[in-house]
Amino acid sequence: MSAFIDARNVPAGTTIETDLAIVGGGPAGISLALALAPHPIRVVLLESGGMHFDGKTQDLYAGGQTGYPYLKLESSRLRYLGGSTNHWGGWCRPLDAIDFETRDWLPYTGWPFTRSEIEPYFKRAQSLVEAGPWVYDDGARWAKRLGAPIALGDGGVYTSWFQFSKMRGSVLPTHFGHRYADDLRRIARLSLYTNANVTGLRLAPDAASLDHLDVATLSGRHFTVKPRMTVIAAGAIENARLLLASNDIAQAGVGNDSGMVGRFFADHPIPRDTATLVMFDGRLAPFYQNTMTVRDAILRATFSPTEAHQRAHNVLGSLTTVENPVKLDELGQAAVSVTASALGVDASNAKAFSLGCGLELAPDPNRRLALGAERDALGMPRLNLHMHVSDSVFAHYRQTLKELGRQLLAARIGMIRLNQQTHADWLAVMDWGNHHMGTTRMSADPKRGVVDADGKVHGVANLYVAGSSVFPTYGSSNPTMNLVALTLRLAAHLRKQFA
């Protein structure tokens, strides 16, 4: 049986030697530990928090902000075993092939491999997040008994599908800390330390490898972990902070020779009431507005631009959801009446619905995390986030909505009214996905990224990064299931290094 150890009980000055250290007990760290369990690799998993929420530990995330209004850094992650899965919504959808491509019209795009590289790991990732059988590609067939998808005219928008994480019974969604604690305890070569904060990545004098980790507790204990290899899997905020703050040997920070650490921070904007959808006959299959369970899969439909449409019209990805029924004002009613008459259709039973969405952000090096002057309770420098969202993001999405409206009219089944016009309009309805991505982006070129195609930090032989902080681009799909698949790919690579 493995050991769950409270780091506050480790004698000060202790040095713990191991094959692999994993920094962070969220979905990436836990998935990596589970994937390596059958192999003779001694693993130390270091989790900053405990088994439950603690305000003092949570405060370690706090930092400053400038630029575009955004969420407080300490409010969008939870710092205890299970990480962000302690408060996620369970939304799952694989990244699309175009998300990995170099898009000539969009700077800084392109992963160092295609989607086919993580394709073999998707179904295991799907199992770990407990999202049921893999039916994304054929959701319409599975949901047939619940009603037909909207029969859009030919064009660039189609009905795509989310699936949702679930636990045993009907509890939604899967919390990795709760769900996999017993599995972790059964791993004989795993030692999991709670309340263990890594405060330094200490390089060898030549800066070519990692020598050891400094670990501290809020109670004042300090000890050392000396691994053969290390994976930091602490999320986009903490991954960047650890690399930047470990500047005793590499003055700019570990892996930051090209100044890339902390840059390209991203989240998915989720503006509300982006448009009003009108169905002339009032019919809408229930899976557009609500989750529906079909053959052990929890599904919900969404509208997405096709990859061909994105390439042809240079637009970013988006996923549009149907939200609440709304009542049309007099102008809206008149517009529906005139449009239906012109199309020669009956709109006497028309119904209207508000649309929401999740948007892909373009990569932007000026969205960045940098070390600030203030220090936290462990003496670590807090971060400052500069957030920026280009108006072009909203322009791209408006174009996709217009295409959806055109297809509805072409099919003579409905229409759309665009509700947000100006930058101020978008700000007024803005929400966020709490999907931290970027900051340690992946690139084959050390000048354009922090880690290589295997997740190894450029220039450091035995240091890796896991999680969505390595995403070079972000797509519009929620990251958790995708980052788990990417972590499983990393596990396969690490097994070879220890063979």
C-alpha positions, -999 to 999 in steps of 0.1 A, spaced: 0 0 0 12 35 -8 16 61 19 -5 93 23 17 115 44 10 149 59 41 170 51 37 189 83 49 158 101 81 153 80 112 162 101 128 194 91 158 190 69 147 155 56 159 146 20 136 122 2 150 104 -28 127 90 -55 126 81 -92 99 106 -101 84 136 -84 50 149 -94 42 185 -83 4 189 -81 -24 165 -72 -50 177 -98 -63 158 -128 -29 158 -145 -9 147 -115 -33 121 -104 -37 107 -140 1 105 -143 4 86 -110 -23 62 -120 -8 56 -155 26 48 -140 12 25 -112 19 -8 -129 55 0 -135 85 -3 -110 89 35 -106 91 51 -72 68 82 -73 65 111 -48 33 131 -54 34 166 -38 0 183 -32 -1 218 -18 -34 213 -1 -49 185 20 -80 165 14 -104 194 19 -105 232 13 -84 254 35 -85 292 32 -49 298 41 -37 274 14 -61 288 -11 -47 323 -5 -14 312 -20 -30 317 -54 -37 354 -49 -21 379 -72 -25 412 -90 -41 421 -123 -40 448 -150 -57 451 -184 -90 434 -193 -113 426 -163 -108 390 -153 -115 367 -124 -94 369 -92 -66 344 -94 -75 328 -61 -111 323 -71 -108 302 -102 -88 272 -89 -91 250 -58 -59 241 -40 -64 206 -25 -63 171 -37 -82 168 -70 -74 204 -80 -98 220 -104 -120 189 -106 -132 198 -71 -154 225 -88 -155 218 -125 -187 214 -145 -178 181 -161 -180 194 -197 -160 172 -221 -152 174 -258 -120 165 -277 -100 191 -293 -105 193 -331 -78 185 -357 -76 222 -367 -67 231 -331 -33 214 -336 -26 230 -370 -5 259 -380 -30 285 -392 -12 309 -416 -37 336 -408 -32 333 -370 2 340 -355 17 316 -329 -5 287 -339 6 251 -344 14 222 -320 46 202 -326 24 172 -335 -11 165 -350 -42 153 -331 -33 118 -342 -5 118 -315 -30 119 -286 -58 101 -304 -48 67 -288 -51 82 -253 -86 98 -257 -107 68 -246 -86 61 -215 -89 98 -207 -126 96 -212 -127 67 -188 -107 86 -161 -131 116 -163 -160 91 -163 -178 106 -192 -193 73 -205 -188 57 -239 -172 77 -267 -201 90 -288 -191 126 -297 -187 117 -333 -222 102 -336 -243 119 -310 -272 125 -334 -276 87 -339 -275 81 -301 -299 108 -293 -324 99 -321 -351 88 -298 -351 122 -280 -357 141 -312 -339 151 -344 -311 177 -344 -319 210 -360 -319 205 -398 -297 234 -408 -292 243 -444 -258 235 -460 -230 257 -446 -203 262 -421 -220 255 -388 -231 220 -376 -244 204 -345 -216 190 -323 -218 173 -289 -205 176 -254 -204 147 -230 -203 151 -193 -183 135 -165 -203 115 -140 -197 94 -109 -214 62 -98 -251 68 -96 -261 102 -109 -237 125 -91 -220 149 -115 -191 154 -120 -161 133 -111 -139 148 -84 -104 132 -89 -94 136 -53 -124 117 -40 -128 93 -68 -91 81 -70 -79 85 -34 -83 47 -28 -67 39 -61 -37 60 -52 -34 43 -18 -32 10 -35 -1 20 -55 28 3 -36 55 26 -49 37 59 -44 41 83 -16 16 112 -16 25 142 6 -3 166 14 2 202 26 35 200 7 43 232 -12 72 232 -37 89 265 -33 119 260 -56 131 240 -86 168 238 -79 190 232 -109 225 217 -110 253 243 -112 254 239 -151 216 245 -153 213 215 -176 193 193 -151 172 196 -120 190 186 -88 163 188 -62 130 204 -50 126 227 -20 94 219 -2 77 239 26 46 237 47 25 266 60 34 254 95 71 262 89 86 228 80 112 226 52 125 195 35 140 184 2 129 160 -25 157 147 -48 142 129 -78 157 115 -110 129 131 -130 103 157 -121 69 166 -136 53 199 -126 15 196 -129 3 224 -107 -18 243 -133 -10 272 -155 -6 297 -127 16 277 -104 36 260 -132 46 295 -144 53 308 -109 76 279 -100 96 283 -131 99 321 -129 106 321 -91 133 294 -93 159 320 -105 189 313 -84 209 295 -112 190 306 -143 184 343 -135 154 347 -158 138 315 -143 139 279 -153 131 273 -189 128 310 -195 159 318 -217 136 331 -244 112 349 -221 83 326 -229 74 314 -193 42 331 -182 32 343 -217 2 332 -237 -21 329 -207 -56 320 -219 -91 311 -208 -123 305 -227 -145 336 -227 -181 326 -221 -203 357 -229 -240 353 -222 -270 362 -243 -249 366 -274 -279 362 -297 -315 352 -298 -325 320 -317 -360 318 -331 -375 285 -342 -405 292 -364 -424 260 -354 -413 263 -318 -397 228 -318 -363 222 -302 -350 188 -292 -343 187 -255 -306 179 -258 -300 215 -270 -310 231 -237 -303 203 -212 -281 173 -206 -297 140 -216 -286 105 -207 -286 81 -236 -270 46 -232 -248 57 -202 -236 88 -220 -247 123 -208 -250 145 -239 -257 180 -248 -257 195 -283 -238 226 -293 -233 246 -326 -197 246 -339 -181 261 -370 -168 233 -393 -130 231 -398 -135 239 -434 -154 271 -425 -128 281 -401 -101 277 -427 -120 294 -455 -131 324 -434 -102 327 -410 -124 324 -379 -117 310 -345 -134 281 -329 -166 285 -308 -192 263 -292 -227 279 -291 -252 266 -266 -290 271 -264 -299 286 -230 -332 300 -217 -365 306 -235 -370 344 -239 -400 365 -249 -395 386 -280 -403 424 -278 -426 440 -304 -397 446 -328 -386 410 -325 -421 397 -331 -425 419 -362 -392 407 -375 -402 371 -371 -436 378 -388 -421 396 -418 -393 370 -422 -416 340 -420 -440 356 -444 -412 362 -469 -401 326 -466 -437 313 -469 -437 295 -436 -460 295 -406 -445 311 -375 -476 312 -353 -459 288 -328 -425 305 -329 -404 303 -298 -372 322 -290 -342 312 -270 -311 330 -257 -277 317 -269 -245 315 -250 -211 303 -261 -175 294 -253 -149 311 -275 -114 303 -286 -88 330 -279 -61 337 -303 -26 331 -289 -12 364 -275 22 368 -259 11 399 -241 -15 380 -220 10 371 -194 19 362 -158 49 379 -143 64 379 -108 53 408 -86 69 425 -56 44 411 -30 52 378 -13 29 351 0 29 332 34 57 309 21 79 338 9 71 331 -27 66 361 -50 30 365 -60 21 368 -97 6 397 -116 -16 389 -146 -20 412 -176 -51 402 -194 -60 412 -229 -88 402 -253 -87 415 -288 -119 428 -304 -113 405 -333 -123 375 -311 -158 389 -309 -158 398 -346 -149 362 -355 -178 349 -334 -203 373 -349 -193 360 -383 -200 324 -371 -234 335 -357 -243 351 -390 -235 319 -408 -257 300 -384 -285 325 -391 -280 321 -428 -283 283 -426 -315 286 -405 -330 309 -431 -318 287 -459 -336 258 -443 -367 280 -437 -368 269 -400 -357 299 -380 -336 330 -377 -311 347 -353 -308 382 -339 -273 393 -328 -275 409 -294 -240 423 -287 -225 450 -309 -198 470 -291 -169 461 -269 -188 475 -240 -217 452 -249 -195 421 -247 -180 433 -214 -214 436 -199 -223 399 -205 -188 384 -201 -181 353 -180 -152 329 -181 -147 292 -182 -120 291 -155 -99 271 -180 -63 283 -174 -41 274 -204 -8 285 -219 21 300 -198 44 271 -205 35 265 -241 48 236 -262 70 242 -292 98 223 -310 116 257 -312 130 268 -278 126 304 -289 88 300 -293 80 278 -263 89 265 -229 86 227 -234 92 204 -263 68 179 -279 73 155 -250 66 182 -224 103 184 -214 115 219 -204 139 231 -231 175 229 -219 167 209 -187 172 172 -191 149 158 -164 122 183 -159 87 180 -176 54 200 -174 20 184 -176 -15 200 -180 -31 226 -201 -3 251 -194 15 235 -223 -13 240 -248 1 263 -277 -34 270 -288 -67 264 -270 -95 254 -293 -130 260 -279 -134 226 -261 -130 224 -224 -95 213 -215 -98 187 -187 -104 155 -208 -78 168 -233 -51 175 -208 -56 141 -192 -51 125 -227 -19 146 -231 -7 135 -197 -13 98 -206 9 104 -236 36 119 -213 33 88 -191 41 66 -220 72 87 -228 84 86 -191 80 48 -189 106 46 -217 130 69 -199 129 46 -169 131 14 -188 
